Amino acid sequence: MSRKYEGLIVLDTRGMEGSVDDLVGDIAKELEAEGVKLEEIEQLGRKKFVYVSHHVDGGHYVRYVFEAEPEAIEPIKTRLKLHEKVHYQHYQRLD
């Protein structure tokens, strides 16, 4: 049974050659490759962290709303953990 989820992903844009929009699109493709159906992508912009995390002082926040099977979340986390520009990710169920 497919459920609705919200994913908050913080991107490390330091030293990036392409645009942030391209990176956000790349992450969306990674999500879709795991079988999710994207409903909304909202770029929340760059924000500074309260403290330096792994030598990073801030990141570009993006909110993804999507439908997926519950067992798809772990593969998504694993896949994005390997992406060099994903600094942090958090998922929660909306329904």
KAWO-V917214 format. One record per pair of residues at least 6 apart in sequence whose C-alpha atoms are under 7 Angstrom apart, sorted by the first residue. I is the first residue (numbers start at 0). J is the second residue. Records with the same first field share a line. If there is no record, write none. Layout:
I: J  J
This chain:
0: 68
1: 66  67  68
2: 66  67  68  69  94
3: 65  66  67  92  93  94
4: 64  65  66  90  91  92  93
5: 62  63  64  65  90  91  92  93
6: 62  63  64  88  89  90  91
7: 60  61  62  63  88  89  90
8: 60  61  62  85  87  88  89
9: 58  59  60  61  85  86  87  88
10: 58  59  60  84  85  86
11: 58  59  84  85  86
12: 58  59  84
30: 75
33: 71  75
34: 67
35: 65  66  67
36: 65  66  67
37: 64  65  66
38: 64  65
39: 63  64  65
40: 62  63  64
41: 61  62  63
42: 60  61  62
43: 60  61
44: 59  60
45: 58  59  60
46: 57  58  59
47: 56  57  58
48: 56  57
50: 56
79: 85
